[in-house]
Amino acid sequence: MEEKRSNFTGKIGFVLAAAGSAVGLGNLWRFPYLAAQHGGGIFLLVYLILSVTFGFSLMVAEIAIGRKTGLSAIGAFNKLNKKCSFIGYIAAIIPALILPYYSVIGGWVTKYLSVFISGNAKTAATDGYFEGFIGNTAQSLFFFALFIAATAIIVLLGVEKGVEKVSKIMMPILVILSIGIAAFVCISNGVQGKWEGLIYYLKPDFSHFSIMTVVSAMGQLFYSMSLAMGIMITYGSYMKKDVSLESSAHQIEFFDMGVAFLAGLIIVPSVVSYSGIEGLNKGPGLMFVTLPKVFNDMGSIAGNVIGAVFFILVLFAALTSSISLMETVVSIIQDKFHIGRKITCLIVLGGAFLLGVPSALGFGIWSGFAPLGMDILSFFDFITNSVLMPIVAILTCLVICYVIRPKDIIDEVNVSGRFKLAKLFKGMIYVAPALLLVILIFAIFEAFGITFGGLLKF
Ligand code: TRP
């Protein structure tokens, strides 16, 4: 049965929908802790360079593949060449692996929202509060279940459109509030003469550079912009031919980068001012350890109110992403096995819950189980971002270079206006596979504890 694909009404509709899926916990939770861990300013610089060159090119490529074929990942690769459909399958596994641990973090956000709503900013700001929470089996499972159930209910009822509408209002508020909080952090740090954190975040210091800076910046790029997992192909398949593909890609990138930058500007300097440079190595918990302290410093009433508003906005950003993740998994399974939508939703909910339990318990009773020396959540994060996504990205570039030709993509972009950065695009698509392969190898060696004795360290 041929179903006519519905289209986004125009450019703004397309950009907002794609940015809504892209902007999420990746920007607010993941970017700041990676920036803190991997060199601050130098991470920011590497991320920026990778995003305007490689990120941009891959984003254009994926949207163009989607628009050209009118299909989502599996079908699209299959249409380009029958032998390539396996790439679509690898891409399809990624959202299914992200959804469970994404929901664990979503649960953390839900918990903090409840803490601020009940006026307990002060408690949340105490040292060890976060560790106590994630180490508590009942609590971490409860909030994880709550978040993933909410996601499933929204998908099940098919009310994503309603959530999207609300989040279109919430997103701009999130940006404005983040600017306000960032200003508060910068001013209060400045007044106290604490510039160390801001300098660490904003000034590239080559002595902090290591190959892991590039590995993690690249992984973050994929994750944050929802690249190398078929998502942007799906979005592209809904894009009208007369909407400018190139400038849409620029705008999505700008949104995504902007939100991540602001989140880092709030979190990184705060960590340094509360716990010194050593505090930067907190990993995935960074946002939850620092932000309550910032809010608490705003005074007891303002702190609780602003904290609650902030976590509501973060919750919405997280929900729009988790809905889109679950929706992706549901539609892949539905297409493949031709089973009903409701049943599929329940299967995905059950599967994602089971897969998420180890991530939720990995900071508590299962902390003894540490694959590759990582907590379980970081392990899933590593497998998807540092292994599977680079593989999909390499294969996508190779398909464009040698199965179809870069010109086919450039022609597709040209349909809606001359592709200004066509040369950059072509260069990146040819160079990227080799670069990505090196990054992938380093990431894997590093995970197995084989470091290169400061190799590539300035
Ligand atoms: N980009 C999203 C974020 O920054 C996370 C994400 C990864 C995602 N893959 C996705 C969202 C697929 C929707 C669909 O939080």
Residues whose N, C-alpha, C, O or C-beta is under 5 A from the ligand:
A	BS01	LIG	S21 A22 V23 G24 L25 G26 N27 Y223 S224 M225 S226 I231 S321 S324 L325
